[in-house]
Amino acid sequence: MAHTSPRKMRHTRLRKKVAGTAERPRLSIHFSGRHITAQVIDDQAGVTLASVNTTEKEFRKQEDIRPNVATSTKIGQLIAERGLKKNVKKVVFDRGGFNYHGKVKALADAARENGFEF
């Protein structure tokens, strides 16, 4: 049996309780070594309503893009803007097993400041 990372175990445990609905979709985030991804997901329909990723064209032009607090803030602002365009205001925050600290907190705070409620 393969070893599962502590983060993946935390995320599995978290996902037992957190699910997105049409009224209140799930704001899921992920940080890799180089990139940040944020998605607004309706789990009942199995549909991604809005997403932002640092691999998009507008981010590739910038050389200072790293998975840090500054970039997390930009991603949080963008995901809230894109979510509001799809008439999504209330979301459930899925921190992806990451500790709610630093860049995770920065992304969440930026999303709240730009119109998301959670």
N, C-alpha and C positions, 0 to 999 in steps of 0.2 A: 504494500500500500504506500502510495506517495505521500510525502510530508506536505501538510497544508500549512501555509504561513499564518501567523497569528492575525494579520490583517484580514485575510480571507475568512478565517474562523469568526472574527468579530462581525464581518459583513454578513455572513450567513445567519448569525444569531440576530442581527439587526433586521434583516429582511423578513424574518418570521413575523415581526411586528409591524413593519412599514410596508404599505402598499399604496399605489396611486390609483385614484378613481377619476372619472370624468369631471366631477365637481372639484376634486382636490388631487391633482396629479403629483407624482413624485419627482423632486429635484434631485437627480443622482449626479454625483461628482466622482471623478477619478484623476489621480495624479500618477503619471509615470515618471521615469527618470528625466524626461525631456519635455513632456507635454501635459496639458490640463484639458480635461473634457468635462462638460456639464450638459445634462440632458433633462428635459421635462417630459416625463413618461406617464401615459395612461396605461396602467398595468391590466385593467379589465379588458380593454380593447387590444392591448399589445401594440400600442402605437407611440412613437416618439413625436411629441407635439412641437418641440423646439430644441435646438442643440447649438452649442458653441464649442469649438475645438481650436487649440493653438496651431493646428496644422492647416487652417484655412488660409487663403491667399493674403488677406489683410494682415494677418499675424506673421506670415513668412517674410514679408517685406522688412519687418522690424528685426534688428539684430539683437535687441536686449530681451528677447522672449525666452524666459526660463520658468520652470515651475516654482515660482517664488510668490511672496505676498503681493508685490506690485502687479504681476500678471494675473494673480487670482482676483484682485480687485477689478481689473478690466473685464475678466471673464464673468464675474458676478454681475457687473453692470450690463453687459451684453445679453446674458441669458434672461435677465429681468425684462429688458427692452423687447427681446424677441418673444418672450412669453406673454407680455402684455398685448403685443400685436395679435396674438392668437386668443385673446380674451381670457387669459389665465392670470388670476390674482393670488389665489390661495394655493399653496403647495405644501407637501410633506417633505421635509429635508432628509435625504439619505446621504450620510457622510461617507459611505462606502467602506466602513471599517477603519477609516482614518480617525485619529484623535481630533476632537474639536478644539483646535489650537492653531495658532499661526496662520498658514495659508488657507486652511479649511474655514477658520473663523472669518478671515478677511473676505473670502468669496461669499459666505453667508451674509455678512454685514452689508456688503456692496449690493447683493440681490435684494435685501430688505430695504435699503435706502432708495432703491430705484423702483419700488412698487410691489415686490412680492411680500406676502404675509405668511409667516410660519413661526 
